[in-house]
Structures are given as C-alpha cells and as structure tokens.
Amino acid sequence: MSWRFEKDISGCGLSGIINTKGKLINGSVIIKSIASQHDRGNGLGGGFAAYGIYPEYKDHYAFHVMFDHEKSREAFEQYIKVNFEIERNQAIPTRHHDKVLTHPILRRYFIQIKADRPALKKEEIGDEDFIVKTVMYINSEISGAYVFSSGKNMGVFKGVGYPEDIGEFFCLEEYDAYIWTAHNRFPTNTPGWWGGAHPFALLEWTIVHNGEISSYGINKRYLEMFDYHCSLMTDTEVVAYLLDLLLRKHKLPLEMCLKALSASFWKDIDRMEDDERQMYTALRQVYGSAALNGPFAILIGHSKGLIGINDRVKLRPFVAAKKGDTYYMASEESSIREICPKPERVWHPPAGKPLIIELEEGVN
C-alpha cells in the first residue's frame, strides 16, 4: 500500500506598494496585483490597508468598526461618545457583490479625544495610549463590536472572501493612497471570519502575514502583561501589538525592534564582534517572549513607510522590486509584474533581514 500525503505549506498571498514621494496610487492597482495570487487563498479572507486616503480628516482617528448586530452598534456608540467628539459617523461605502453574500454592519467614525474625557482622567496617559486602551476595551468587552482600524489618515478594509472580491465590495477603486498592502488568506489553524481577516491594525501600524506564528501562546501571555488583549482569534494579531509595545511604548529603534521579533540564532550571535554580540545577547534575553517563531513572511505598513521581513530561514516566499520612486513587495514576482511589467530591479531579500522602505524626508 502506498500513502499519499499532501499539505499546502505556503498558502496566503501578500502584496504591497509604496511611492516614496507620496504619489497617490489608485486602489484598482493593488486589487489587480493581489488577484494574480488567487490560488494562494481559499476564499476565507481578503483585505487591504491604505495610507493617505482621508486627508480631509487627517487630524482625526479613523475608527473602522464591524458590528454583529444593531445592539452592539448602540453599545459602542454610547461608550465612544463619552470620551470622544465624533466629527463624522457613516457607513463604510460598499456595493452589492454576488460573491460577498453576508457581512457585518460596517461603519467608520472620525473622532477626536475630548480634552475633559471622564475615562482615565486621573491617569496621565497620552492620546495614543488612550486610543489603544479604548480599542482593547471595545474588542474584548463590547459583545459583537470590533474596531479593525484605528489610525489617522489611513484605513483597513477586510472580510471573508477572495481579496479581489473584497476590494470590489469596498469600492477601493474610489480610493487613492501612497501605500497599499493586500492579503489573500488561506487559514489553516484559525477560523475564517470577518474580524480574523488580514490586515491587523493598531493605530497607524498594519500587518499582513503569510505563515504561522507558532509562538502565539507565549507572545499573547507576554502582551497581556502590558494590558493588550488578543480577542480576534488569529495568531497574526500579536504582531501588531508587539510592534506597538516595542516601538511606541519601549521606544526601540525600528531595526532593533524588527531584530527582536525575528531574532538572530545564538550560533550567529556567538560569531559577532564583542559589542554587537553583547547587544544582541541582551536583546534576546530581554525580549525572548516577544520573538516570533514559525515560518512567516510579513508586510508592515505605517504612515512613513513599508517593511517586509521573513523568518530566520525564509520558509515563506518574499520578493521585492523597484521602478523609479515606487517599490513593490509580494509573495510572488508575478504579482509585481502584473502591475509593473518592466521593473528596474527585482530581488529576494535574505532571511531574517528586513527590507525597510521609507517616504522621502518632508513627504506627508
């Protein structure tokens, strides 16, 4: 008897675009790019992050929220209006789509924190800490309400379906952004539901991920020590919160933060020069519980740039390209050539070393 064992070990597709001069790119471009990776997903999740889409509300936090029912919406709005001025409250524009048959209530709120907010008024915390606490409370305590985007002048659009269908459902051709990321999901160990689709976001940081975070348990427990609550039932959620903790709260330099997440092997640390070896030893000792284990390729978006990073042995595909002031990152080269047929350069970033592309100084 012969046994036949098949397992898809590289499902999920990623694509990202950034123009370093801040030139706006239409949403139809990123849809076309990720659609070429259709077979990397199974229809249980697609999503996009876009930066620069709300210039008229650039000083407001843009909350994108999904609700299971009207009662959860009422509870959310009652809670939010106590501490925030709501400049605008509207349904997120969508269109009827034959392949998106059901969806939660989808709304967006452009808000600013009240100067005399009652909540936490005895605590001296900054606005961003207050936003994080608010998101954590809503997602874990208000039944059926999930804030899936909370930054300024940016937004996440995601749901259950193939990404090209989700992009059309959210009318993304009506948006222009200087950074886009996209995700085509093939969930293996976690459920396919609207809140569990990628990107995951907190403040300005967004994450799309191909692979598995096998360290999810220890990462989750570590984050809980700092009052982060993982409530969206997908391992990728921890990456967004770890970035917020290490970069904003602990103020690590970006490259140091990324090295903590994709930590160097001890055998490589042992070969370093004394000063470098001491630094990386300390980093692994202090942030061992923040290190990501497992196979992964991750695209990280933020208001000033786009970052791509692999696990330490490159168990998931990741390719980059450049043409003029525009950079591309994706799981497959075909996804780049679909929208940029003749790039000036195409390369495969090495394992464990981040590719960091930032806007030019003075842009935005």
Secondary structure, 3 states (H helix, E strand, C coil): CCCCCCCCCCCCEEEEEEECCCCCEEHHHHHHHHHCCHHHCCCCCEEEEEECCCHHHCCCEEEEEEECCHHHHHHHHHHHHHHEEEEEEEECCCCCCCCCCCCCEEEEEEEEECCCCCCCCCCCCCHHHHHHHHHHHHHHHCCCEEEEECCECEEEEEECCCHHHHHHHCCHHHCEECEEEEEECCCCCCCCCHHHCCCEEECCEEEEEEECCCCHHHHHHHHHCCCCCCCCCCCCHHHHHHHHHHHHHCCCCHHHHHHHHCCCCHHHHCCCCHHHHHHHHHHHHHCHHHCCCCCEEEEEEECCEEEEEECCCCCCCCEEEEECCEEEEECCHHHHHCCCCCCCEEECCCCCCCEEEECCCCCC
